[in-house]
Amino acid sequence: MIGTLLVTGMALYRLEWGLASVLGGYGTARWLHAVIAYLLIPYVVLHAVLQWGFGRFWTIFKAELYFPHIRAGLIGVALAAPVAWGLYVWNAVPTTLAAAYISESLPVPVLDGDPGDSVWRHAEAVTISTAKGVNDDQEEPVEVTIKALHDGKHVYFQFQWDDADANYKRLPLRKAMDGWRILQTTPIDWADENVFFEDKLSVYISDVPNEGCAATCHLGVGPHSEMGEKHGVHYATEKLGDVWHWKAVRTNDMDKVSDEPGFMDDQHFGLPDPIPANFDNKKRYTAGYHTDPKTGGGYRFNFEKLEPGKPLAESLVRPLVLPVEDNIRPNSDPATSDFGTQWWIHTWKGIPYSKEADTYPVGTLIPNMLIDGPFEGDRGDVRAKAAWYGGQWTLETRRVLDTKSEYDVAFSLEKPVYLSVAVFNRTQTRHTQHIKPIKFVLEKGPTQPAPLVSQK
């Protein structure tokens, strides 16, 4: 049993080895590891009880020292100790991603989600295996390939990951016989929707060695633990951690007043806020997960509640703004991307709601997200744009090396930082994760183009 735990534990801890696939897939390895772990202690108790019943229990206290056994034990310890120490030291060395320096003679990356930009040939690639997200194939991890460049002023990242379909239907408004309602499978106040939601990707950055996203995930804590929730909350116990959060609906096309790309929502993990007195544990408690401050722009829901005496999940709502597009259709399949439909409304382009304009047939879905304008201030430090093509997302980002913000982690030549990533496949909070962060450094000088290799 201990041997099985060792092998399955290694398969889960080091996903990049591919050992989980040999064992029948990640889901199988995880199930086997859990079953054996839960059976180990009962087995030990049962073994002791049986030995008592056989009348041999007290013989374990009559053991005598036998020199050949002692010698064999000492030899075993002498051989095992350096091996164990070597494995520990080897495992402590993180995978390193270096951002190649691009000189002024080279163009900077264009943030458009197009992986064919030639400047990325100068960047090395590191692939991170993540797992345990919902709506993914539980048998195999979700791999995120990362490239990075810098020009001495900005750092650029490219993230690529497989996704069978692009998801934009984020809690849309649905026309019912009696009015408009929020299309959801989990009460909206719980912030735990896993069907009608957008695709997302988050990046956690820390200058604390080996401080990965897993170190900020505290399971079963806070008011939600009373509901049996096991995914817990996020907060940092030491230094603040920088969080970049790309959202397919809310931030990807946020800036349509210029030719600039969209954003990653600049956020952070800090110390947890106190739990308010008489807190309703059916609402979301974010602990130490916060957005950076902003001075303008942002997004908000596209409705007002009409029935004060009912929970929001059960209440009729009224849209604030109706879309100008004429291609809205009654398609409530969350996995159908409907690329001809825009699942957000720029406030300055929408039609203010009126009964006269509300001529939609029952079953019609319209966007439930208003974009008031691009982020202004600290929250808008990270520019980004993603595109989905052929079963894969490509996300490209840009940020100045040092924003001088107390909420951000700076990139510098002198000190590495550590990165973790998480994929949200049509889910609000139940993202993938990995245990070991990667080490990220900036190269000091120009580099030659790296050879083109297949991402597969």
PAMAR-157721 format. One record per residue (C-alpha): residue number from 1; x, y, z. Coordinates in steps of 0.2 Angstrom, whole numbers, plus 2048, in hexadecimal, padded with zeros to 3 digits. Layout:
REM residues N
VEXRO   seq   east   north    up
VEXRO   NUM      X       Y     Z
...
END
This chain:
REM residues 456
VEXRO   seq   east   north    up
VEXRO     1    800     800   800
VEXRO     2    80E     80C   804
VEXRO     3    816     808   7F4
VEXRO     4    806     80C   7EA
VEXRO     5    805     81C   7F3
VEXRO     6    816     821   7EF
VEXRO     7    814     81D   7DC
VEXRO     8    803     825   7DB
VEXRO     9    809     834   7E5
VEXRO    10    817     837   7D9
VEXRO    11    80B     836   7CA
VEXRO    12    800     843   7D2
VEXRO    13    80E     84E   7D8
VEXRO    14    819     84E   7C8
VEXRO    15    80C     84F   7BA
VEXRO    16    819     853   7AD
VEXRO    17    821     841   7AF
VEXRO    18    811     839   7A7
VEXRO    19    811     82C   7B4
VEXRO    20    7FE     82E   7B7
VEXRO    21    7FB     829   7A5
VEXRO    22    804     819   7A8
VEXRO    23    7F9     815   7B7
VEXRO    24    7E9     818   7AC
VEXRO    25    7E7     82B   7AD
VEXRO    26    7E8     839   7B9
VEXRO    27    7D6     835   7C0
VEXRO    28    7DB     822   7C3
VEXRO    29    7EB     827   7CC
VEXRO    30    7E2     833   7D7
VEXRO    31    7D4     827   7DB
VEXRO    32    7E0     819   7DF
VEXRO    33    7EB     825   7EA
VEXRO    34    7DC     82A   7F4
VEXRO    35    7D5     819   7F6
VEXRO    36    7E5     812   7FC
VEXRO    37    7E8     821   808
VEXRO    38    7D7     81F   810
VEXRO    39    7DA     80C   812
VEXRO    40    7EB     80C   819
VEXRO    41    7E7     812   82B
VEXRO    42    7D8     805   82D
VEXRO    43    7E3     7F8   826
VEXRO    44    7F0     7FB   834
VEXRO    45    7E2     7FB   841
VEXRO    46    7DB     7EB   83A
VEXRO    47    7EC     7E3   83A
VEXRO    48    7EF     7E7   84C
VEXRO    49    7DE     7E0   851
VEXRO    50    7E1     7D0   848
VEXRO    51    7F2     7CE   850
VEXRO    52    7E9     7D0   860
VEXRO    53    7DC     7C3   85C
VEXRO    54    7EA     7B7   856
VEXRO    55    7F2     7B9   867
VEXRO    56    802     7C0   85F
VEXRO    57    800     7D3   863
VEXRO    58    80C     7D3   872
VEXRO    59    81A     7CA   869
VEXRO    60    81E     7DB   861
VEXRO    61    825     7E1   872
VEXRO    62    82F     7D1   874
VEXRO    63    83B     7D5   865
VEXRO    64    84D     7D3   868
VEXRO    65    85C     7DC   860
VEXRO    66    863     7D1   853
VEXRO    67    874     7D8   84C
VEXRO    68    871     7D2   83A
VEXRO    69    861     7DC   839
VEXRO    70    869     7EB   841
VEXRO    71    877     7EB   834
VEXRO    72    86B     7E9   826
VEXRO    73    860     7F7   82D
VEXRO    74    86F     803   82E
VEXRO    75    875     7FE   81D
VEXRO    76    864     802   816
VEXRO    77    863     813   81F
VEXRO    78    874     817   818
VEXRO    79    86F     813   806
VEXRO    80    85E     81B   807
VEXRO    81    862     82B   810
VEXRO    82    86D     833   802
VEXRO    83    861     82D   7F5
VEXRO    84    852     835   7FE
VEXRO    85    85C     845   800
VEXRO    86    861     845   7EE
VEXRO    87    84F     843   7E8
VEXRO    88    84A     851   7F4
VEXRO    89    857     85D   7EE
VEXRO    90    854     858   7DC
VEXRO    91    841     85B   7DE
VEXRO    92    843     86C   7E6
VEXRO    93    84B     873   7D6
VEXRO    94    83D     87B   7CC
VEXRO    95    83B     87B   7BA
VEXRO    96    842     88C   7B3
VEXRO    97    83A     897   7A5
VEXRO    98    845     8A4   79F
VEXRO    99    83E     8B3   796
VEXRO   100    849     8B7   787
VEXRO   101    84F     8C9   784
VEXRO   102    849     8D0   773
VEXRO   103    853     8DE   76D
VEXRO   104    84D     8EE   764
VEXRO   105    850     8E6   753
VEXRO   106    842     8DA   757
VEXRO   107    82F     8DD   757
VEXRO   108    826     8DB   768
VEXRO   109    818     8CE   769
VEXRO   110    808     8D4   762
VEXRO   111    7FA     8D0   76F
VEXRO   112    7ED     8C8   764
VEXRO   113    7ED     8B5   769
VEXRO   114    7F5     8B0   759
VEXRO   115    803     8A3   75C
VEXRO   116    80B     8A6   74B
VEXRO   117    814     8B6   751
VEXRO   118    826     8B3   74B
VEXRO   119    82D     8BC   75A
VEXRO   120    828     8AD   766
VEXRO   121    835     8A3   75C
VEXRO   122    842     8AB   768
VEXRO   123    839     8A4   778
VEXRO   124    83C     893   780
VEXRO   125    82C     88A   786
VEXRO   126    828     882   796
VEXRO   127    819     877   798
VEXRO   128    810     875   7A9
VEXRO   129    804     867   7AC
VEXRO   130    7F4     86C   7B6
VEXRO   131    7E6     861   7BD
VEXRO   132    7D6     85F   7C7
VEXRO   133    7CC     86C   7BE
VEXRO   134    7BA     869   7BA
VEXRO   135    7B3     867   7A8
VEXRO   136    7C4     860   7A3
VEXRO   137    7C8     84E   79F
VEXRO   138    7CC     848   7B0
VEXRO   139    7D7     83A   7A9
VEXRO   140    7E4     846   7A2
VEXRO   141    7EC     856   7A9
VEXRO   142    7E9     867   7A0
VEXRO   143    7FA     86D   799
VEXRO   144    7FF     87F   798
VEXRO   145    80D     884   78D
VEXRO   146    816     895   792
VEXRO   147    822     8A0   788
VEXRO   148    829     8B0   78E
VEXRO   149    833     8BF   787
VEXRO   150    838     8D0   78D
VEXRO   151    83F     8E0   786
VEXRO   152    846     8E8   795
VEXRO   153    836     8F1   798
VEXRO   154    828     8E5   796
VEXRO   155    826     8D2   799
VEXRO   156    81C     8C8   78D
VEXRO   157    814     8B7   78F
VEXRO   158    80B     8AB   784
VEXRO   159    800     89D   78C
VEXRO   160    7F9     88F   782
VEXRO   161    7ED     881   788
VEXRO   162    7E1     875   77F
VEXRO   163    7CF     877   781
VEXRO   164    7C2     86E   777
VEXRO   165    7B6     87C   776
VEXRO   166    7B7     88F   77A
VEXRO   167    7AA     894   787
VEXRO   168    7A2     8A5   788
VEXRO   169    791     8A3   790
VEXRO   170    794     8AA   7A1
VEXRO   171    784     8AA   7AB
VEXRO   172    77A     8B1   79C
VEXRO   173    768     8B8   79E
VEXRO   174    75B     8AD   797
VEXRO   175    749     8B2   792
VEXRO   176    73C     8A8   79B
VEXRO   177    729     8A8   79A
VEXRO   178    728     8B4   7A8
VEXRO   179    737     8BF   7A5
VEXRO   180    74A     8BE   7A5
VEXRO   181    754     8B2   7B0
VEXRO   182    767     8AE   7B3
VEXRO   183    76B     89E   7AB
VEXRO   184    775     894   7B8
VEXRO   185    777     883   7BF
VEXRO   186    77E     889   7D0
VEXRO   187    776     897   7DA
VEXRO   188    77F     8A7   7D4
VEXRO   189    783     8AD   7E5
VEXRO   190    78E     89D   7E8
VEXRO   191    79A     8A2   7DB
VEXRO   192    79C     890   7D6
VEXRO   193    795     88F   7C4
VEXRO   194    79D     881   7BA
VEXRO   195    792     880   7AB
VEXRO   196    78D     891   7A5
VEXRO   197    79D     89A   7A6
VEXRO   198    7AC     8A1   79C
VEXRO   199    7BD     89A   79A
VEXRO   200    7CB     8A2   7A4
VEXRO   201    7DD     8A0   7A8
VEXRO   202    7E6     8A7   7B8
VEXRO   203    7F9     8A9   7BB
VEXRO   204    7FF     8AB   7CD
VEXRO   205    810     8B3   7CF
VEXRO   206    81A     8B4   7DF
VEXRO   207    82C     8B9   7E4
VEXRO   208    82C     8AC   7F2
VEXRO   209    836     89D   7EC
VEXRO   210    82B     88E   7E8
VEXRO   211    81B     898   7EE
VEXRO   212    80F     891   7E2
VEXRO   213    7FC     893   7E0
VEXRO   214    7FA     883   7EA
VEXRO   215    802     88C   7F9
VEXRO   216    7F4     899   7F9
VEXRO   217    7E6     88C   7F8
VEXRO   218    7DF     889   809
VEXRO   219    7D3     87A   809
VEXRO   220    7C3     879   813
VEXRO   221    7C6     88A   81C
VEXRO   222    7BA     899   81D
VEXRO   223    7A7     899   81E
VEXRO   224    7A6     88D   80F
VEXRO   225    7AD     87F   818
VEXRO   226    79C     87D   821
VEXRO   227    795     879   810
VEXRO   228    7A1     86B   80E
VEXRO   229    7AB     875   801
VEXRO   230    7BC     86E   7FE
VEXRO   231    7C4     87A   7F2
VEXRO   232    7C6     887   800
VEXRO   233    7CC     898   7FE
VEXRO   234    7DB     8A2   7F8
VEXRO   235    7E6     8AD   803
VEXRO   236    7F9     8B0   805
VEXRO   237    801     8AD   816
VEXRO   238    811     8B7   813
VEXRO   239    814     8C3   805
VEXRO   240    807     8C8   7F9
VEXRO   241    805     8BE   7E9
VEXRO   242    801     8C6   7D8
VEXRO   243    7F3     8BE   7CE
VEXRO   244    7EF     8C1   7BB
VEXRO   245    7DD     8BB   7B6
VEXRO   246    7D8     8BA   7A4
VEXRO   247    7C6     8B8   7A1
VEXRO   248    7BF     8B4   78F
VEXRO   249    7AF     8BF   791
VEXRO   250    7B4     8CC   79E
VEXRO   251    7C5     8D1   79A
VEXRO   252    7CA     8CA   789
VEXRO   253    7C2     8D8   77E
VEXRO   254    7C0     8E5   78C
VEXRO   255    7C9     8F3   782
VEXRO   256    7BF     8F6   772
VEXRO   257    7C1     909   772
VEXRO   258    7D3     907   76B
VEXRO   259    7DE     8FA   762
VEXRO   260    7E5     8F4   772
VEXRO   261    7E2     8E2   778
VEXRO   262    7D8     8DD   787
VEXRO   263    7DE     8DA   799
VEXRO   264    7E2     8CD   7A6
VEXRO   265    7D9     8D2   7B6
VEXRO   266    7E7     8D8   7C1
VEXRO   267    7E4     8D0   7D3
VEXRO   268    7ED     8CA   7E2
VEXRO   269    7ED     8BE   7F0
VEXRO   270    7F0     8C6   801
VEXRO   271    7EC     8C3   813
VEXRO   272    7DA     8BC   816
VEXRO   273    7CC     8C9   81B
VEXRO   274    7C3     8C5   82B
VEXRO   275    7B3     8BB   828
VEXRO   276    7A5     8C7   82B
VEXRO   277    799     8C4   83A
VEXRO   278    789     8BA   835
VEXRO   279    791     8B7   824
VEXRO   280    785     8AE   818
VEXRO   281    790     89E   813
VEXRO   282    786     89D   803
VEXRO   283    78E     8AC   7FD
VEXRO   284    7A0     8AD   7F7
VEXRO   285    7AE     8B1   804
VEXRO   286    7BE     8B6   7FA
VEXRO   287    7CA     8B5   809
VEXRO   288    7DA     8BD   802
VEXRO   289    7D5     8BD   7F0
VEXRO   290    7D3     8CF   7EA
VEXRO   291    7D4     8DA   7DA
VEXRO   292    7E1     8E8   7D9
VEXRO   293    7D9     8F9   7DB
VEXRO   294    7D3     902   7CB
VEXRO   295    7CE     914   7C7
VEXRO   296    7C2     910   7B9
VEXRO   297    7BB     903   7AC
VEXRO   298    7B7     8F1   7B0
VEXRO   299    7A8     8E6   7AE
VEXRO   300    797     8E2   7B7
VEXRO   301    787     8D8   7B6
VEXRO   302    77A     8DD   7A9
VEXRO   303    76B     8DB   7B4
VEXRO   304    761     8E2   7C3
VEXRO   305    758     8D7   7CF
VEXRO   306    744     8D8   7CE
VEXRO   307    73F     8CD   7DD
VEXRO   308    747     8D4   7ED
VEXRO   309    73F     8C6   7F8
VEXRO   310    747     8B8   7EE
VEXRO   311    759     8B2   7ED
VEXRO   312    762     8B9   7DD
VEXRO   313    763     8A7   7D6
VEXRO   314    750     8A6   7D6
VEXRO   315    74B     8B8   7D2
VEXRO   316    745     8BF   7C2
VEXRO   317    751     8CC   7BB
VEXRO   318    751     8DA   7AE
VEXRO   319    75F     8DD   7A2
VEXRO   320    767     8EE   7A4
VEXRO   321    76D     8EF   792
VEXRO   322    768     8E5   782
VEXRO   323    774     8E0   775
VEXRO   324    775     8E8   764
VEXRO   325    77A     8D8   75B
VEXRO   326    76C     8D0   751
VEXRO   327    773     8BE   753
VEXRO   328    76D     8BA   764
VEXRO   329    766     8A9   764
VEXRO   330    75E     89C   771
VEXRO   331    76C     890   773
VEXRO   332    76F     88B   785
VEXRO   333    77C     87E   781
VEXRO   334    78B     884   78C
VEXRO   335    798     87B   781
VEXRO   336    792     883   771
VEXRO   337    79D     893   76F
VEXRO   338    792     89C   763
VEXRO   339    7A0     8A6   75C
VEXRO   340    794     8B2   753
VEXRO   341    78D     8B7   763
VEXRO   342    796     8C4   76F
VEXRO   343    793     8BF   781
VEXRO   344    797     8D0   788
VEXRO   345    790     8E1   785
VEXRO   346    79A     8F1   784
VEXRO   347    78F     8FD   78E
VEXRO   348    791     90C   782
VEXRO   349    78B     901   774
VEXRO   350    77C     8F8   77C
VEXRO   351    76A     8FC   77B
VEXRO   352    762     902   78C
VEXRO   353    755     8F5   791
VEXRO   354    743     8F9   78D
VEXRO   355    733     8EF   78B
VEXRO   356    732     8F5   779
VEXRO   357    743     8EF   774
VEXRO   358    741     8DE   77E
VEXRO   359    73A     8D4   76F
VEXRO   360    744     8C4   772
VEXRO   361    73B     8B3   771
VEXRO   362    73B     8A8   780
VEXRO   363    74B     89E   782
VEXRO   364    757     8AC   77B
VEXRO   365    767     8AF   784
VEXRO   366    770     8C0   785
VEXRO   367    780     8C5   78D
VEXRO   368    780     8C8   7A0
VEXRO   369    790     8D2   7A0
VEXRO   370    792     8E5   79D
VEXRO   371    7A3     8EC   79A
VEXRO   372    7A5     8FE   79F
VEXRO   373    7B6     901   798
VEXRO   374    7C8     8FB   799
VEXRO   375    7D0     8F9   7AB
VEXRO   376    7D8     909   7B1
VEXRO   377    7E4     90A   7BF
VEXRO   378    7ED     8FC   7C7
VEXRO   379    7E1     8EE   7C2
VEXRO   380    7E5     8F2   7AF
VEXRO   381    7F8     8EE   7B0
VEXRO   382    7F7     8DE   7A6
VEXRO   383    7F2     8DF   793
VEXRO   384    7ED     8CF   78B
VEXRO   385    7E4     8C7   77D
VEXRO   386    7DF     8B5   779
VEXRO   387    7D8     8AC   76B
VEXRO   388    7D1     89A   769
VEXRO   389    7D4     890   759
VEXRO   390    7D4     87D   756
VEXRO   391    7D1     878   768
VEXRO   392    7DE     883   76F
VEXRO   393    7DF     893   778
VEXRO   394    7EE     89F   776
VEXRO   395    7EF     8AD   782
VEXRO   396    7FD     8BB   780
VEXRO   397    800     8C8   78E
VEXRO   398    80B     8D7   791
VEXRO   399    810     8E0   7A1
VEXRO   400    81D     8ED   7A6
VEXRO   401    82B     8E4   7B0
VEXRO   402    828     8EE   7C0
VEXRO   403    817     8F7   7C2
VEXRO   404    81D     8FF   7D3
VEXRO   405    80D     8F9   7DA
VEXRO   406    80B     8F1   7EB
VEXRO   407    7FF     8E5   7E4
VEXRO   408    80B     8DE   7D7
VEXRO   409    81B     8D3   7D6
VEXRO   410    829     8DB   7CC
VEXRO   411    833     8D2   7BF
VEXRO   412    846     8D6   7BF
VEXRO   413    857     8CF   7BA
VEXRO   414    85C     8CD   7CB
VEXRO   415    84F     8C3   7D3
VEXRO   416    844     8B4   7CC
VEXRO   417    832     8B2   7CF
VEXRO   418    827     8A3   7D0
VEXRO   419    818     89F   7C5
VEXRO   420    809     894   7C6
VEXRO   421    7FA     893   7BA
VEXRO   422    7E8     88D   7BB
VEXRO   423    7DC     889   7AD
VEXRO   424    7C9     88C   7AF
VEXRO   425    7BF     882   7A2
VEXRO   426    7AE     889   7A3
VEXRO   427    7AF     88B   7B6
VEXRO   428    7AE     899   7C2
VEXRO   429    7BA     892   7D0
VEXRO   430    7BE     880   7CD
VEXRO   431    7CE     882   7C3
VEXRO   432    7DD     877   7C0
VEXRO   433    7EC     878   7CA
VEXRO   434    7FE     872   7CC
VEXRO   435    809     870   7DC
VEXRO   436    81A     876   7D6
VEXRO   437    81C     887   7CF
VEXRO   438    829     88B   7C1
VEXRO   439    837     897   7C4
VEXRO   440    837     8A6   7B8
VEXRO   441    846     8B1   7B4
VEXRO   442    84B     8BF   7A7
VEXRO   443    859     8BC   79C
VEXRO   444    866     8CA   79B
VEXRO   445    86A     8CB   789
VEXRO   446    864     8C7   777
VEXRO   447    862     8B5   772
VEXRO   448    862     8AC   762
VEXRO   449    851     8A5   75B
VEXRO   450    84D     894   763
VEXRO   451    849     886   756
VEXRO   452    836     884   752
VEXRO   453    830     874   75A
VEXRO   454    81E     86D   75B
VEXRO   455    814     871   76A
VEXRO   456    80F     85F   76B
END
